[in-house]
Amino acid sequence: MVSLRQRSGGSMLINTTCAVAAALALAGGALAQPKSAVRIEGSGAHRAECDAMQLKPFDAALWESLSNWSGTAPTADSTKEKVILLFTWAGWNKNTFSAVRVAEAAHKKWADKGLVTIGIHNPRDFASAAEAAKSIGVTFPYAADEQGKVRAALKVDGDPDFYIVDRAGNMRFADVETSGVEHAVELLVGETAEQAAAVPESLKTAAKVKMVEATKTDDTKGLVKPGQPLTVTFPDPPEEAYAAADWPHFVDTTGLNDYDQLAKKIKQEKPVGELPEEGWATAKPVTRGRITAVYMFDPLDEDWLSQIPVMNRAQDAWQRDVVVVGMPLPNPDKRNQLQSEEDRAKYDTERLNAAKSIVGSRTVNHAVVTSTGGFATIDKWMAFANSGRKLGVVVLLSSDGKVRWLGNPHLDNFRPALDQMVRVDPGVRARRRAEEARAKIENR
């Protein structure tokens, strides 16, 4: 059984090593940079698309696809030999605001050193941008991507996404994790245009093998795969650290009585979710030091099963830091239509059997538990899902087990909320530090 009780009181790394510094020396002077890492996001097809963009010229003609600039629009001439920090956001989505603040901090710190920061607003509801930007204190230019052409060119898979172009005009880092933006910008601002231009060509030199090893995506999820036992030890952060974290915002006033009551209860009481010890269609995952994303579905309803590919992609994107769990709950509308206890019992048996079979038939890449009930009130969880354009409901638990967010995985705010959870969770950060310390020792 999954229960709630009241308690008181993708990532990846791009390594920049001495080999990169040696390549830069070919351009007229090496950068004295120690071994370091730039975090990037994503995996699978999305990551492959982003990798294909890296070290290739950025198309400055894309500026013409943006409109309603808040300031002076950039041009190919105005951005020549500058480092360009691009990021996507939405004025109506508070979960992107922390990324806006990261961009603003970078702009203030490095604008006089050649950094150009540009915000690319979501195609929807640009009218919300001005008020949001004013409240945050944005001083860099932003614009509307009304037709979504820039997002399509950059292979954006959700807001916020960060991209950084170097002084040679090449896309150096595509889809940078928010926590890695500062370090990535600092690296590129410290280069000259000649040094930046030498990086792609250096991959074709006799040191190509070494360079590829130094600059390729280094998948640290190899240390710990989703839900597998930990290979490192680390202290559990204090409750004060969780209380101070900037958890993602979620609405609690929708007009849906059951959902609003549940959302307010979550915000006020922060209930704890406990996964069962038994009843798993897969191995029970290890959630310590990770975010747990529990989504609910009726395995007998094809509409509900539309969540599976969405959650598969989420598990792919955050393999290192997130444990996705599917939980088959009865659809109350369907179950209540059944007239007899015999019919309801038959429905429950069919539902659980179907939940076990989807692991193989649907190519599920995450954990699935077949126990039901106890996760708050089922009809309240379903009320929000049934109200959406697409069916779905997911709750995000921080590494201390508390429910921090509730929403529909099909909607735009799910991925930013999950990204923010990963970035601010004290337990995730503690586990990462321990893993990265281990990686350094093992020279990974």
Protein Blocks (a to p, Z undefined) as FASTA:
>chain_A
ZZddddehiacdddddfklmmmmmmnopaadddddddddedehjllmmmmmmgopacdfk
lmmmpghifbdcddfklmgoiacddddddfklmklmmmmmmmmmmmmmmmmnopacdddd
dfbhkllmmmmmmmnopabdcdddfkommmmmnopabdcddddddfkopafbghiafklm
mmmmmmmmmpcfklmmmmmmmmmmmklmmmmmmmmccdfklmpgghiacfbdcddddfkl
mmmpccddddfbeopaklmmmmmmmmmnopaddddfehpabdcddfehiacddddddfkb
mklmmmmmmmmmmmmmmmmlpccdddddddfklmmmpmbfklmmmmmmmmmmmmmmmmmm
nopabdcdfbeehiajfklmmmmmmmmmbgcddddddfkopafbdcdfkbmklmmmmmmm
mmmmmklmmmmmmmmmmmmmnoZZ
